[in-house]
Amino acid sequence: MSRKGKSGDNAPLVGFFGRLKQMWFNRNNFDGYGYTRFCKELDAFLQDYKKDKQLLANVEKTSMIKCT
């Protein structure tokens, strides 16, 4: 048996997949998409998401430095 999970164990991952579903999956119609095209579209979304997260992190760091 696996150990009993704690509520915060997978919270970041659940949050990410919730955002993925809201921001990308629900906004697109994937009728007629093959596996390859679907994977390319998903990869492009993930790359943009990563860039946005890095940009946001840099903005937050910069604003904290300016405030102190």
Beta strands, then each sheet from edge to edge (+ up, - down):
end
